[in-house]
Amino acid sequence: MMRSAWGALKAAFRRMRHDGAAISPIMAIMLLPLSGAIAIAVEQGQWYYFLRSMQNAADAAAISAAINNTTGGYKAEAAATAAKFGYVNGTNHASVQTAVVTCPAGAPTGSTCYQASLSTVVPISLSALVGFKGNATYGSGYGQTIPVAAIAATSSAVGHSYCVWSLSTATTSFRSNGGPKPDLNGCSIMSNGDSTCTGHNLGATYGDAHGTNSGCGVTQTSGVPIPADPYSGLASKIPPNTCSSYPQETKSGGKWTVASSNQLSGSYAWTGNKQLCGDQQLTGNVTLTGSSTTIVIENGMLDTNGYTISTASGATATIIFSGTGGSYSHYPADNGGAGTLSIQAPTSGTWSGIAMYQDPSLTSGVDFTYAGNAPTWNLTGVVYLPKANLTFSGAVNKNANGSSCFALIAYTILVNGTANIFANNTGCSAAGATLPTSTSTTTTRLVA
């Protein structure tokens, strides 16, 4: 555009010479503002080039200082980075300064901020024709100082252990819908996607999200790296399915029933792997007395039917839902009243710390609502539901014979109503459970 203006001006002069015309004093006066405007535009275009180059250098220098933040060392790192852009302190009218400064608004809490300040003096030539003399000297003439600055923040985040974790990355995988009653005191929550809590922060110590956290947890953090899944590999440990049929519950006369072969009542001294085919229905209280029992329910639900299934003192069990998918249900239910699931997970071995496990290969018949009394959960250990969309509306208490340890992992989790996990969820080491844990991270980013 500037070259076009000069071209137009030159063309006008050529036409006047060709026509034998003379430039009148009035025409000369009229040309002065145009010439001055063009001179300033050309010179300031050059200054803008310097400004952009310097800003890139300042941004890179500030980030370098924040990353290499040893005492005193950050200044050398920033200077070396600026030099790569051609700016060396004290050389060719350039100044490069770096300092630790107060973090501006928007920087992560607890950050340390590093400011890189660069300036240089450029000569004034054309602009001087219209009286602009700048704010500095350049040799024996006029000069203009061009300053830029950038601030980078570095912050560290300590890894957290989670007792509630939603695995979906494609959606707001953790949600809570209003009200002051949900209470996850003593627990921290993680979402592999976004997390949104309306009306109440749930009281969780930390609310972390790989996406955006909106209102979940006392301390809320977004952009947290996704933890490693310590449970998915256990799928390979599920015993092979040897079932030939899968009896299912049917409703008759307002009651749910199932074949007598699938009714459970009394005491069972199962040890090792116990495979059950189809829906299992309690017709009386059930006590498990075996040690480290793995109960695999193939293509069926566990219907407590108003009764209690529990591990005796000294006994432990893992309940696994597996199968081939299809129209089957693969979760605990209660079709007969207020039953109770009271399980202490094994404290050692393959299924150490796992109270309930849904086979990750199942993608249907896995969604359900935990309302707190259908059945009530009194659990010590991890509940792993990797493909389930779970609505969580009840309270979880520890098993009578177990430690205070509970972790809930599901594909998506909606927390409602009186949802509550017992406070001081600190007994997982004694329970043999490994909780999902985020890694400690250090992040650096420009904040100004």
Phi and psi in degrees as a GROMACS rama.xvg file:
@    title "Ramachandran Plot"
@    xaxis  label "Phi"
@    yaxis  label "Psi"
@TYPE xy
-66.3127  -42.7401  MET-2
-61.9095  -35.878  ARG-3
-64.5652  -40.6641  SER-4
-63.9083  -46.2035  ALA-5
-59.9076  -41.5869  TRP-6
-62.1377  -40.6554  GLY-7
-64.1008  -39.9412  ALA-8
-65.1472  -44.7045  LEU-9
-63.6758  -41.1943  LYS-10
-60.8546  -37.8305  ALA-11
-63.6805  -42.6817  ALA-12
-61.6324  -42.6772  PHE-13
-63.3227  -40.9403  ARG-14
-63.3628  -39.7346  ARG-15
-65.6534  -40.0814  MET-16
-65.7351  -41.4286  ARG-17
-63.9077  -35.9189  HIS-18
-84.0068  -2.0008  ASP-19
72.674  19.1879  GLY-20
-85.0325  158.126  ALA-21
-111.214  150.334  ALA-22
-83.0134  119.73  ILE-23
-75.4289  159.536  SER-24
-56.3969  -36.485  PRO-25
-66.4098  -42.5466  ILE-26
-62.1015  -39.7515  MET-27
-62.5692  -41.3838  ALA-28
-65.1581  -37.988  ILE-29
-68.0643  -30.2976  MET-30
-75.7441  -22.4138  LEU-31
-60.4806  -49.3949  LEU-32
-60.8225  -38.8915  PRO-33
-64.6177  -42.3206  LEU-34
-63.7905  -41.6185  SER-35
-64.7322  -41.5265  GLY-36
-62.873  -40.9742  ALA-37
-66.7545  -39.2092  ILE-38
-62.2034  -45.6587  ALA-39
-65.8521  -40.5753  ILE-40
-62.045  -43.8964  ALA-41
-62.9988  -45.6548  VAL-42
-70.4315  -41.9201  GLU-43
-70.2844  -25.8485  GLN-44
-61.5774  -39.4293  GLY-45
-66.1727  -38.9675  GLN-46
-64.5775  -37.7049  TRP-47
-62.9199  -37.4665  TYR-48
-60.8154  -45.922  TYR-49
-61.1025  -41.2884  PHE-50
-60.7202  -46.3041  LEU-51
-66.2625  -42.0387  ARG-52
-61.9804  -42.6248  SER-53
-68.3753  -37.013  MET-54
-65.7561  -40.1097  GLN-55
-59.861  -41.7026  ASN-56
-65.6091  -40.9749  ALA-57
-66.5772  -41.7887  ALA-58
-59.1697  -48.7921  ASP-59
-65.4444  -38.4299  ALA-60
-66.8109  -40.4223  ALA-61
-65.5571  -43.514  ALA-62
-63.1604  -41.862  ILE-63
-61.7153  -40.7358  SER-64
-63.7592  -41.2025  ALA-65
-68.7545  -36.6805  ALA-66
-71.8055  -42.6305  ILE-67
-102.747  69.2137  ASN-68
-97.4363  32.4801  ASN-69
-69.3915  155.161  THR-70
-56.3815  120.865  THR-71
80.5467  -32.875  GLY-72
-67.1237  -27.2482  GLY-73
-63.4657  -31.6819  TYR-74
-67.3099  -43.0437  LYS-75
-65.0928  -39.2334  ALA-76
-65.2434  -42.4617  GLU-77
-64.96  -42.4486  ALA-78
-62.9019  -41.3678  ALA-79
-65.1796  -37.0072  ALA-80
-68.8252  -43.7911  THR-81
-62.1295  -35.0769  ALA-82
-63.0468  -30.9302  ALA-83
-65.2773  -22.1335  LYS-84
-93.8507  0.0456896  PHE-85
95.8114  12.6671  GLY-86
-113.442  110.829  TYR-87
-120.694  127.751  VAL-88
-56.7559  127.062  ASN-89
82.9574  1.87571  GLY-90
-118.213  133.046  THR-91
53.447  45.4091  ASN-92
66.5693  16.2699  HIS-93
-97.2956  147.522  ALA-94
-127.739  131.661  SER-95
-128.872  116.438  VAL-96
-130.48  141.332  GLN-97
-133.531  139.965  THR-98
-152.756  155.654  ALA-99
-80.8507  129.292  VAL-100
-129.504  167.75  VAL-101
-67.3707  132.683  THR-102
-69.4092  138.617  CYS-103
-75.8523  169.397  PRO-104
-59.8461  139.886  ALA-105
100.837  -15.7605  GLY-106
-73.9201  145.326  ALA-107
-56.3981  143.034  PRO-108
-57.5215  134.704  THR-109
83.9202  7.05003  GLY-110
-73.9595  157.591  SER-111
-110.474  132.735  THR-112
-115.464  139.462  CYS-113
-123.627  127.525  TYR-114
-109.612  128.62  GLN-115
-106.519  123.166  ALA-116
-116.766  121.878  SER-117
-120.657  146.14  LEU-118
-149.718  156.837  SER-119
-149.517  159.824  THR-120
-110.639  128.253  VAL-121
-110.671  147.446  VAL-122
-73.9725  150.458  PRO-123
-107.069  125.762  ILE-124
-127.321  -74.516  SER-125
-62.7764  -38.8598  LEU-126
-64.8733  -24.416  SER-127
-65.5491  -22.3987  ALA-128
-63.1864  -25.2469  LEU-129
-109.467  17.9321  VAL-130
95.1318  1.6626  GLY-131
-82.7308  120.713  PHE-132
-112.525  2.97533  LYS-133
70.6079  -163.046  GLY-134
-128.465  15.1166  ASN-135
-154.184  176.947  ALA-136
-108.517  150.921  THR-137
-134.313  101.426  TYR-138
64.9772  -124.344  GLY-139
-97.1179  4.58894  SER-140
-115.026  -162.741  GLY-141
-88.1705  153.293  TYR-142
-145.652  160.159  GLY-143
-124.187  128.803  GLN-144
-83.1931  131.035  THR-145
-115.7  110.88  ILE-146
-105.683  147.193  PRO-147
-141.935  162.053  VAL-148
-152.444  156.526  ALA-149
-146.417  147.597  ALA-150
-125.104  129.333  ILE-151
-117.304  142.513  ALA-152
-113.202  139.021  ALA-153
-118.405  133.864  THR-154
-139.362  148.445  SER-155
-114.199  139.949  SER-156
-123.071  124.096  ALA-157
-78.7572  139.583  VAL-158
-61.7323  144.858  GLY-159
-118.48  147.761  HIS-160
-97.213  138.564  SER-161
-115.763  138.457  TYR-162
-106.24  -3.67909  CYS-163
-137.304  127.838  VAL-164
-146.76  122.223  TRP-165
-101.414  134.97  SER-166
-95.4744  -20.1186  LEU-167
-69.6485  134.981  SER-168
-101.577  -7.63306  THR-169
-94.6412  4.04588  ALA-170
-157.674  178.068  THR-171
-74.4419  88.2075  THR-172
-81.7595  -13.9272  SER-173
-123.383  125.979  PHE-174
-139.833  150.874  ARG-175
-137.423  133.8  SER-176
-107.442  85.156  ASN-177
62.9512  174.588  GLY-178
84.164  149.736  GLY-179
-88.3874  -2.30083  PRO-180
-79.2823  -39.3355  LYS-181
-56.3018  132.913  PRO-182
-141.064  109.504  ASP-183
-109.527  36.1788  LEU-184
-55.6604  134.48  ASN-185
85.5241  5.22727  GLY-186
-125.708  154.009  CYS-187
-122.02  149.288  SER-188
-120.63  149.617  ILE-189
-135.693  138.811  MET-190
-124.569  129.203  SER-191
-73.8446  -14.2526  ASN-192
-112.785  -138.344  GLY-193
-86.9512  159.474  ASP-194
-132.287  135.768  SER-195
-135.829  123.306  THR-196
-124.128  121.223  CYS-197
-107.296  134.146  THR-198
88.0878  -25.6739  GLY-199
-162.345  139.836  HIS-200
-85.6243  2.49509  ASN-201
77.064  -11.6449  LEU-202
77.8716  3.8634  GLY-203
-65.2481  140.968  ALA-204
-57.7406  -50.0497  THR-205
-126.016  136.692  TYR-206
-117.278  108.211  GLY-207
-112.8  148.089  ASP-208
-144.319  139.703  ALA-209
-70.1149  -34.2867  HIS-210
-88.0567  -126.592  GLY-211
-107.574  128.83  THR-212
-95.0989  121.843  ASN-213
-119.634  86.6778  SER-214
91.1093  9.95686  GLY-215
-103.826  123.248  CYS-216
95.2807  154.822  GLY-217
-66.6862  -47.6754  VAL-218
-106.19  119.687  THR-219
-111.902  129.597  GLN-220
-135.52  136.953  THR-221
-108.374  162.423  SER-222
72.6275  25.0011  GLY-223
-78.9464  133.903  VAL-224
-58.6835  145.174  PRO-225
-70.2772  127.998  ILE-226
-67.9504  159.771  PRO-227
-70.0216  144.944  ALA-228
-90.0443  109.392  ASP-229
-81.8144  0.66425  PRO-230
-114.016  -22.1369  TYR-231
-61.4754  -34.317  SER-232
-67.0759  -16.1321  GLY-233
-68.4326  -15.4303  LEU-234
-57.7411  -33.5798  ALA-235
-70.4149  -11.698  SER-236
-93.971  -4.51243  LYS-237
-68.0105  128.5  ILE-238
-59.1305  151.793  PRO-239
-59.7205  146.846  PRO-240
-79.9492  116.213  ASN-241
-110.796  9.73609  THR-242
-71.2785  145.09  CYS-243
-107.104  -16.085  SER-244
-152.507  163.568  SER-245
-136.494  83.2236  TYR-246
-56.2348  138.038  PRO-247
-119.367  150.672  GLN-248
-66.5568  145.868  GLU-249
-130.585  156.232  THR-250
-104.846  127.204  LYS-251
-141.749  129.284  SER-252
60.9668  31.0643  GLY-253
81.9396  1.66195  GLY-254
-123.191  149.618  LYS-255
-90.696  134.965  TRP-256
-136.014  163.12  THR-257
-145.485  163.753  VAL-258
-53.1921  145.45  ALA-259
-58.3542  -27.8987  SER-260
-65.4182  -16.9023  SER-261
-111.6  16.9931  ASN-262
-100.026  137.542  GLN-263
-121.454  137.832  LEU-264
-165.089  141.799  SER-265
98.1566  -155.984  GLY-266
-105.121  138.239  SER-267
-129.578  124.626  TYR-268
-98.568  38.8178  ALA-269
-63.4434  141.874  TRP-270
-135.067  157.902  THR-271
67.3907  -145.082  GLY-272
-89.5028  129.519  ASN-273
-125.306  114.968  LYS-274
-98.2156  131.116  GLN-275
-123.419  135.827  LEU-276
-107.055  119.871  CYS-277
86.18  -171.57  GLY-278
-61.7869  139.218  ASP-279
-116.339  128.79  GLN-280
-123.266  128.366  GLN-281
-76.6793  130.964  LEU-282
-112.567  8.28559  THR-283
-173.398  172.962  GLY-284
-63.3253  142.361  ASN-285
-120.739  131.313  VAL-286
-118.194  126.014  THR-287
-97.1396  122.613  LEU-288
-110.71  -5.24372  THR-289
-79.6308  163.734  GLY-290
-99.648  132.616  SER-291
51.0703  50.0203  SER-292
-81.0976  133.199  THR-293
-110.584  107.207  THR-294
-98.2852  112.382  ILE-295
-104.735  115.256  VAL-296
-99.3638  112.917  ILE-297
-92.7365  121.963  GLU-298
51.4927  52.3569  ASN-299
-164.754  163.321  GLY-300
-99.5799  167.45  MET-301
-110.386  106.213  LEU-302
-97.9528  108.232  ASP-303
-71.2818  -21.9812  THR-304
56.8031  33.9123  ASN-305
86.7639  1.11101  GLY-306
-110.341  -179.502  TYR-307
-116.195  134.363  THR-308
-113.705  125.602  ILE-309
-142.889  156.182  SER-310
-92.355  132.405  THR-311
-70.9051  168.825  ALA-312
-57.7573  126.244  SER-313
88.6273  -11.7421  GLY-314
-96.4807  151.436  ALA-315
-141.173  156.123  THR-316
-156.801  153.213  ALA-317
-122.011  129.561  THR-318
-103.182  121.424  ILE-319
-115.742  132.024  ILE-320
-105.379  119.514  PHE-321
-138.331  -173.097  SER-322
137.071  -154.287  GLY-323
-113.549  8.01344  THR-324
79.0979  -128.766  GLY-325
69.0822  -141.02  GLY-326
-91.6884  7.50099  SER-327
-77.9241  158  TYR-328
-104.559  143.196  SER-329
-133.671  68.1821  HIS-330
-166.046  169.835  TYR-331
-80.9506  142.482  PRO-332
-145.886  172.612  ALA-333
-143.951  103.887  ASP-334
-97.6415  7.11963  ASN-335
-129.443  3.7822  GLY-336
145.072  -148.618  GLY-337
-98.773  81.4242  ALA-338
-84.0837  177.066  GLY-339
-138.515  135.844  THR-340
-110.512  106.852  LEU-341
-122.012  94.3846  SER-342
-126.58  134.341  ILE-343
-105.99  125.519  GLN-344
-72.2628  157.685  ALA-345
-58.8852  149.805  PRO-346
-101.231  3.6325  THR-347
-158.166  172.114  SER-348
88.4294  -172.836  GLY-349
-56.6609  -43.2946  THR-350
-101.537  28.633  TRP-351
-55.5365  126.443  SER-352
79.2602  0.579349  GLY-353
-101.992  114.077  ILE-354
-89.2999  -38.056  ALA-355
-145.067  139.458  MET-356
-144.487  125.223  TYR-357
-98.9441  130.815  GLN-358
-57.253  124.342  ASP-359
-61.0388  -17.8295  PRO-360
-75.5603  -14.3037  SER-361
-79.1686  129.333  LEU-362
-123.885  -3.18709  THR-363
-135.274  157.006  SER-364
67.6303  26.9183  GLY-365
-116.328  -14.6794  VAL-366
-80.4211  139.133  ASP-367
-162.151  172.149  PHE-368
-112.034  129.963  THR-369
-99.649  108.587  TYR-370
-96.7326  -4.8761  ALA-371
99.0809  -16.0431  GLY-372
-141.246  18.0073  ASN-373
-141.618  62.2611  ALA-374
-92.0101  172.237  PRO-375
-69.9732  139.131  THR-376
-101.9  116.633  TRP-377
-117.296  89.1417  ASN-378
-123.245  144.621  LEU-379
-121.066  109.191  THR-380
138.222  -170.735  GLY-381
-96.9168  137.557  VAL-382
-110.531  116.541  VAL-383
-115.96  112.939  TYR-384
-130.367  70.1419  LEU-385
-67.9961  -19.3176  PRO-386
-116.773  9.40732  LYS-387
-91.7495  135.614  ALA-388
-90.4233  108.834  ASN-389
-111.21  128.857  LEU-390
-98.7156  122.561  THR-391
-113.872  107.223  PHE-392
-125  3.64189  SER-393
-120.975  -170.86  GLY-394
-103.008  148.577  ALA-395
-118.134  127.619  VAL-396
-114.817  160.702  ASN-397
-74.718  157.996  LYS-398
-64.9587  145.387  ASN-399
-59.4352  -30.3855  ALA-400
-103.954  0.996958  ASN-401
-109.639  177.601  GLY-402
-82.2959  170.904  SER-403
-80.9102  90.9382  SER-404
-153.241  123.612  CYS-405
-150.254  136.312  PHE-406
-138.727  137.242  ALA-407
-120.714  120.918  LEU-408
-123.407  125.522  ILE-409
-145.784  167.287  ALA-410
-65.4727  -53.4039  TYR-411
-131.575  151.426  THR-412
-134.319  126.961  ILE-413
-114.229  117.972  LEU-414
-96.7437  127.868  VAL-415
-133.983  168.187  ASN-416
53.7066  -122.457  GLY-417
-100.587  22.0656  THR-418
-48.9749  129.067  ALA-419
-152.655  135.173  ASN-420
-114.875  132.215  ILE-421
-51.6461  140.687  PHE-422
-69.657  166.546  ALA-423
57.2578  54.4047  ASN-424
-77.2763  66.3836  ASN-425
-115.094  8.13296  THR-426
-102.152  20.4194  GLY-427
-70.0831  -30.4234  CYS-428
-63.8357  -45.6288  SER-429
-66.8457  -28.3347  ALA-430
-82.5181  -3.69799  ALA-431
76.1565  16.4927  GLY-432
-97.5945  137.892  ALA-433
-104.075  113.487  THR-434
-82.5259  149.119  LEU-435
-63.0673  136.138  PRO-436
-137.431  132.706  THR-437
-79.5877  154.765  SER-438
-85.151  154.432  THR-439
-68.2501  135.475  SER-440
-133.036  151.936  THR-441
-123.36  124.711  THR-442
-119.136  146.68  THR-443
-132.295  133.647  THR-444
-157.125  156.323  ARG-445
-71.4945  136.567  LEU-446
-123.405  -7.72978  VAL-447
